[in-house]
Amino acid sequence: MTHSDILIIGGGIAGMSAAFFLAKAGKSVTVLEREDQPGYHSTGRSAALYSETYGPKIIRKMSTASRAFFITPPDGFTENPILTPRGIIMTAAPGEEAQLDAILTEGRANGANFVELTPDELKEIVPVIHTDRVAKAAYEPDAMDIDVHALHWGFIRQFKALGGSVITKADVSAIGKADGKWQVTLAKGDVYTGDIVVNAAGAWADEIATKAGIKPLGIVPKRRTAVMVDVPADVKPHGWPLVASLDETLYFKEDAGRLLVSPADTTPTEPHDVQPEELDIAITIDRLMTATSIEVRRPGESWAGLRSFFADGDPVSSFDPADDSFYWLAGQGGYGIQTAPAMGEYAASIITGNGVPPQMEKLGITTDALSATRPTLVSGK
Ligand SMILES: Cc1cc2nc3c(=O)[nH]c(=O)nc-3n(C[C@H](O)[C@H](O)[C@H](O)COP(=O)(O)OP(=O)(O)OC[C@H]3O[C@@H](n4cnc5c(N)ncnc54)[C@H](O)[C@@H]3O)c2cc1C
C-alpha cells in the first residue's frame, strides 16, 4: 500500500497542473489515471485556444491569471513557446449587431484589444467567407493557440522531477476511509492511501464523488465535435485567425494547412469515451459550406470530446462542504486548458491552507466564486 499526502484522481490538464503546484509546495502526490495516456479524454481533444475575453467572468480572470505562466513557464518546462499567435474573428449576422457591440464594449472596458471589421475587411483576411451573411465582425488579434501537449507534458515532467508519481492504467473503482485516511482501490486490486483526495476526473467527477460517499454536484458532460477539412489548392489558410459565429453554431481554424471545423455542439451526454455522430459531422460540413465558398467533398478525420459543466457554468475548486479532505477540481467546461496554470496554482494554494494566491486576489478571484456551496451551483442562476 502506497501512502501520499494527496491522491489526485484524473491525469488530464486539471489533475496534472494541480499535481505540479502541490509537489512544488512540498507535498507527496500520486496521480491515478485510468487510461494509459493521461491526455486521452478532454485534454487531448480541445481546440487549443487561449482568449482572455472568452467564457464566464471567473474563467476570464483565471485565463488572465494564467498568462504569465504561459509566457514564462518554469525553466526546462518546454522547449518551444506554449502560446503562438492566432487571433479570433467573431462574426455577427444581420440582426446580431447589438449583441456584438455589447461584447466589444465589455471586452474593451476590461482592456481587451478588439478591432471592428466591416464585411469587406473581414473578406480581406479570410477570403472564403460569404459576407452576405455577416453584418459586422470583431477581431481579437491577441487570442493565441496553446501547445496543449507541451503544456500537459511540461506539468507531467516537472511533477515527476519533483518526486511525484503518475500511475496510468489505474482505474479507481472504490474509495473509502480507514483510520481517518482515504483508501483508494483500483479495479486491478492495488490500494493507495492519502490524507486528501483531489477529484480531477473531468466528466466522471460526480461518479468519483459517489464512489467516495460524497454528494455529487451535478456535472453535465456535453459533446463537442471537430472535423478536419482539406481546402482547395488555391486557398491559403495559413495565418487566418479562428473564425467563430456569434450565435455559436460554427467555428473553424487553420491547422497545418487544413481547417479544424466545429459546429460548436453542446449535446448533454453520459461520461464516456465519446465519439463523433454522423449527423453532427454532416451538420458541420453543411454549416461550413453555407458560411464559406469551401466545397467539402469528403470530410477528413473527426473526433468528439466532452466539455463538462456545473449548473451555473463555472468550475468548482474547493473542498467538499461535508468533508474537508475531499477536494473538487472540475467543471472547467470549454476553458480547462487556457485556465490550467492558474487553476492548478489556486487549487494547490487552497489545499495547502494558503488561501487565494495574492496575484489572483488582485484580479478579484475569490473562494466564493469557485466554492462547492455557492447558491448558483444548484439553481444555475
Ligand atoms: C472539442 C473541444 C474543444 C475545446 N477547446 C478548448 C479550448 O480551445 N481552450 C480551452 O481552454 N479548453 C478547451 N476545451 C476544454 C478542455 O479540453 C477541458 O476543459 C479540459 O481538458 C478538462 O481537463 P480535465 O483534466 O478536467 O479533464 P480530462 O482531460 O477529461 O481528464 C480527466 C481524467 O480523469 C480520468 N478518470 C476519470 N475517471 C477515472 C477513474 N475512475 N479512475 C482514474 N482516472 C479516471 C480520465 O481518464 C481522464 O483522463 C475543449 C474541449 C473540447 C471537447
Ligand as a Chemical Component Dictionary entry (heavy atoms), coordinates in Angstrom:
data_LIG
# 
_chem_comp.id                   LIG 
_chem_comp.type                 NON-POLYMER 
_chem_comp.pdbx_formal_charge   0 
_chem_comp.three_letter_code    LIG 
# 
loop_
_chem_comp_atom.comp_id 
_chem_comp_atom.atom_id 
_chem_comp_atom.alt_atom_id 
_chem_comp_atom.type_symbol 
_chem_comp_atom.charge 
_chem_comp_atom.model_Cartn_x 
_chem_comp_atom.model_Cartn_y 
_chem_comp_atom.model_Cartn_z 
_chem_comp_atom.pdbx_ordinal 
LIG C1  C1  C 0 -13.845 19.950 -28.804 1  
LIG C2  C2  C 0 -13.312 20.664 -27.585 2  
LIG C3  C3  C 0 -12.695 21.888 -27.732 3  
LIG C4  C4  C 0 -12.145 22.544 -26.616 4  
LIG N1  N1  N 0 -11.458 23.695 -26.821 5  
LIG C5  C5  C 0 -10.841 24.295 -25.772 6  
LIG C6  C6  C 0 -10.051 25.449 -25.986 7  
LIG O1  O1  O 0 -9.908  25.932 -27.113 8  
LIG N2  N2  N 0 -9.444  26.033 -24.899 9  
LIG C7  C7  C 0 -9.583  25.503 -23.641 10 
LIG O2  O2  O 0 -9.020  26.061 -22.695 11 
LIG N3  N3  N 0 -10.338 24.403 -23.421 12 
LIG C8  C8  C 0 -10.962 23.778 -24.452 13 
LIG N4  N4  N 0 -11.712 22.657 -24.245 14 
LIG C9  C9  C 0 -11.953 22.225 -22.858 15 
LIG C10 C10 C 0 -10.790 21.444 -22.260 16 
LIG O3  O3  O 0 -10.390 20.426 -23.155 17 
LIG C11 C11 C 0 -11.262 20.853 -20.917 18 
LIG O4  O4  O 0 -11.796 21.864 -20.086 19 
LIG C12 C12 C 0 -10.095 20.197 -20.165 20 
LIG O5  O5  O 0 -9.396  19.310 -20.994 21 
LIG C13 C13 C 0 -10.606 19.461 -18.933 22 
LIG O6  O6  O 0 -9.500  18.830 -18.343 23 
LIG P1  P1  P 0 -9.706  17.723 -17.234 24 
LIG O7  O7  O 0 -8.353  17.333 -16.772 25 
LIG O8  O8  O 0 -10.698 18.195 -16.234 26 
LIG O9  O9  O 0 -10.437 16.516 -17.999 27 
LIG P2  P2  P 0 -9.845  15.237 -18.760 28 
LIG O10 O10 O 0 -8.767  15.607 -19.700 29 
LIG O11 O11 O 0 -11.009 14.526 -19.348 30 
LIG O12 O12 O 0 -9.185  14.408 -17.596 31 
LIG C14 C14 C 0 -9.948  13.694 -16.656 32 
LIG C15 C15 C 0 -9.238  12.364 -16.453 33 
LIG O13 O13 O 0 -9.855  11.640 -15.385 34 
LIG C16 C16 C 0 -9.658  10.276 -15.674 35 
LIG N5  N5  N 0 -10.604 9.461  -14.898 36 
LIG C17 C17 C 0 -11.956 9.501  -14.920 37 
LIG N6  N6  N 0 -12.470 8.547  -14.128 38 
LIG C18 C18 C 0 -11.410 7.893  -13.569 39 
LIG C19 C19 C 0 -11.289 6.787  -12.679 40 
LIG N7  N7  N 0 -12.369 6.130  -12.196 41 
LIG N8  N8  N 0 -10.045 6.369  -12.331 42 
LIG C20 C20 C 0 -8.931  7.022  -12.808 43 
LIG N9  N9  N 0 -8.994  8.049  -13.672 44 
LIG C21 C21 C 0 -10.222 8.482  -14.051 45 
LIG C22 C22 C 0 -9.950  10.198 -17.160 46 
LIG O14 O14 O 0 -9.394  9.019  -17.747 47 
LIG C23 C23 C 0 -9.326  11.482 -17.683 48 
LIG O15 O15 O 0 -8.036  11.286 -18.230 49 
LIG C24 C24 C 0 -12.271 21.977 -25.319 50 
LIG C25 C25 C 0 -12.906 20.741 -25.172 51 
LIG C26 C26 C 0 -13.409 20.080 -26.281 52 
LIG C27 C27 C 0 -14.047 18.741 -26.090 53 
# 
loop_
_chem_comp_bond.comp_id 
_chem_comp_bond.atom_id_1 
_chem_comp_bond.atom_id_2 
_chem_comp_bond.value_order 
_chem_comp_bond.pdbx_ordinal 
LIG C1  C2  SING 1  
LIG C2  C3  SING 2  
LIG C2  C26 DOUB 3  
LIG C3  C4  DOUB 4  
LIG C4  N1  SING 5  
LIG C4  C24 SING 6  
LIG N1  C5  DOUB 7  
LIG C5  C6  SING 8  
LIG C5  C8  SING 9  
LIG C6  O1  DOUB 10 
LIG C6  N2  SING 11 
LIG N2  C7  SING 12 
LIG C7  O2  DOUB 13 
LIG C7  N3  SING 14 
LIG N3  C8  DOUB 15 
LIG C8  N4  SING 16 
LIG N4  C9  SING 17 
LIG N4  C24 SING 18 
LIG C9  C10 SING 19 
LIG C10 O3  SING 20 
LIG C10 C11 SING 21 
LIG C11 O4  SING 22 
LIG C11 C12 SING 23 
LIG C12 O5  SING 24 
LIG C12 C13 SING 25 
LIG C13 O6  SING 26 
LIG O6  P1  SING 27 
LIG P1  O7  DOUB 28 
LIG P1  O8  SING 29 
LIG P1  O9  SING 30 
LIG O9  P2  SING 31 
LIG P2  O10 DOUB 32 
LIG P2  O11 SING 33 
LIG P2  O12 SING 34 
LIG O12 C14 SING 35 
LIG C14 C15 SING 36 
LIG C15 O13 SING 37 
LIG C15 C23 SING 38 
LIG O13 C16 SING 39 
LIG C16 N5  SING 40 
LIG C16 C22 SING 41 
LIG N5  C17 SING 42 
LIG N5  C21 SING 43 
LIG C17 N6  DOUB 44 
LIG N6  C18 SING 45 
LIG C18 C19 SING 46 
LIG C18 C21 DOUB 47 
LIG C19 N7  SING 48 
LIG C19 N8  DOUB 49 
LIG N8  C20 SING 50 
LIG C20 N9  DOUB 51 
LIG N9  C21 SING 52 
LIG C22 O14 SING 53 
LIG C22 C23 SING 54 
LIG C23 O15 SING 55 
LIG C24 C25 DOUB 56 
LIG C25 C26 SING 57 
LIG C26 C27 SING 58 
# 
